[in-house]
């Protein structure tokens, strides 16, 4: 996440595409879990700021 901070947003669908581009994850389930985690982190950061 730190290397690509500016590419991630609070939108799951966008994050799913970015994860597919920057990481080599064969499993769709794992890719979606990673994108969901990043989305939650981004949304938490927005609400706490």
Secondary structure, 3 states (H helix, E strand, C coil): CHHHHHHCCCCHHHHHHHHHHHCCCCCHHHHHHHHHHHHHHHHHHHHHC
